[in-house]
């Protein structure tokens, strides 16, 4: 039996990492075999791409960003995600193709159809069964993510960019309500955990 693919999406400082750990622990306690991964960075290639894309001060043009994310994603799907799903495991991924639509499509204002064509090729039909969008106002999220500094290369972008990214995510959720669950990430950590657990178990049936 094929496994279940869950992706976590959201802007900077939405709390994805903490909630992914909590969901994975809960599902494992229920007896499920869970693989936790991330993009970029879920493979050796992905870790190299992550350094290029997120290191503060690096100059990467918007079109190059899309292609780097796509290369990482194609390799990630082929070597980690699809094999785990074929083995019947639950795969939880921190960011996936929707991040590219939101960050590069909406945030960088690249052509939506071109970005979608690239992502369709990269994922080769491997789309999440459930996408959990942790939604938070960028003003709150950036404060969490940056701390006392400017953050990484993406976190250091201005508020106009991050507002556009948030709008891009919400537009994606509106377009695919059967796949997305929008979670208010400004709620307490435990409330967010509860909502995520309910959504995941509903999809598990």
N, C-alpha and C positions, 0 to 999 in steps of 0.2 A: 504494500500500500504506500502510495506517495505521501510524503510528509506535508507539513504546513509551513508556509513562508510568511513571516511577519516582519514588516519594516517599521522602523520608528523614524519620524520626520519632525522637523520644527526648526525654528530660528536659533540663534546663539543664546545659550543660557536657559534653554527650555527645560533642562533636567533629564534629557534622554538617557544619559549614561547610568544614572542612579536607578531609573525606572526599569531599564533593561536588565540590570543585575537582579532587581527584585522579582521581575516577571520570570526570569530564567530559573531562579531559585524555587519559586512557587511551582512552576511546571515540572521541574525535576522532582520536587517533593511528591507530586501526583504520579510520578513514575514515567514521565516522558523523557525521551532522549533529546537533549537540546544543544544546538550549536549556536554560539553567539559570535558574531563577526561584525565588521564595520567597513565603511567606505569613506575615503580611501584608507587602506591600511590593513585589510584582511588577509593579504598575502605579502610575500617578500617584495614583489613588484609594486603592490599597493603602498607599502611603506616608503618606497623610493618616491613614488608619485606624491604621496602625502607631504614629504619634505619639500618637494618642489613647489607644491601648490599653497602650502600654509605657512612656510617660513616668511616671517616679516622682512620686507625689503626686496624680496624676489619680484621681478617684473614678468608677469605672464599675461599675454593678451587674452581677451574674452574668448575668441575662437579657439585658441590653444588650450584654454581651460577646459572647454567642452570636450575636446579631443583627448586630453589627458585623463579626464574623468571616465570617458568612454572606454579607453584602452584598459584602465584599471578594472572597470566594471565587467567587460567581456572576459577578462582573465579570471576575475573573481567568480563569475557565474560558472565558467567551465571547470574550475579547479576546486571550488569550495561549495557554492550554493547548490548547484544541480546534483552533484554526487551525494550530498547530505539529504536532499529531498528524495532522491531515488532510493535511498536507504531507509526511508520512512521517518526521518528525524524532523523535529521542529527547528527551523532556522530563524533566528532573530537577528536582523541586520540594522545597525546604526547607520542610517542614511542609505538611500538607493536612488533610482532614476528620478524620483520626484524632486530630490534636492537639486538636480541639474536643471529641471524645468523651472524651479523657483529661483535659484541663485543666478544661473546664467541666462535663462530665458527671460524671466521677469526682472531680476536684479540688474543684469548686464544689458537687458533690452535686445537680446539677439532674436533672430527670426524663429518664431515658435515652431513652424513646420520643419525647418532645417534641424533644430534641436531634437524634435521628436523623431525624425528619420534616423538621426545618429543614435539615439537611445534605443530605438526599435532594433537596430542592427546589433548594438552592444548586448542587449539583454536576451536576444534571440527567443522571444516568447516567454521568458521567465519573469513573470510579474508577481508581486506579492498577493497572497490571498487576503491579507488584512494589513492596512496601513494605519498606524496610530500617529496622528498629528498632534503633537504637544504644542498648543498655541499659547503664546505669551507676547505681550506688548514688547517691541524691541527695546524700549527705554529700560524696562525691567530686566530683560534678558541680557542686554549688553553690560549692564552694571554687574550682573552675576558673573558673566563670562570674562570680562576684562579685569575685574578686581581693581587694583590700583594702577594697572598699566594700560596699554593700548590693545593688548591681545595679539592674536596671530594675524596673518595677512588679511583674512576674510573678516575677522572681528573688528579690525581697524577701519573698515569701510564706514562711511557716514550714515547718518540716520535715514536719509532719503533712500539709499540702497536697501537697508534692512527693512524699511517699511514696504518697499516694493516686493521684497522676498516674502514677507508675511502675506501680503495680498495674493501673491502667486500661489502660495501653499493653500490658502483658503479657496481660491478659484478652482484649484485642482480637486479639493474635497467636495466642492459644490457640484463639479462635473461628474464625479464618481462616488456618490454617496453609498453605494453598495460595498465599496472596498475601504473607504476611509471611515475612521471614527475620530472626531475632533475632541480633544481633551483640553479642558481649561487648565493650563499649566501654572496659573497664578494661584490655584487652590493649594491647600496644604499637601505636603508630600504623600501622606497616607490617603487622602482623598483621591489624588491622582492614581496612586497604586491600585486602589479599589476599582476605579473606573476602567483602568487598563485590564485588570484581571477579569472583570465581567465581560468586556469586549472580546478578549482572547478565548475565554471558555465558551462564549456563544458561538464563535467561529469553529471551535473544536467540536462543538455539538455534544 
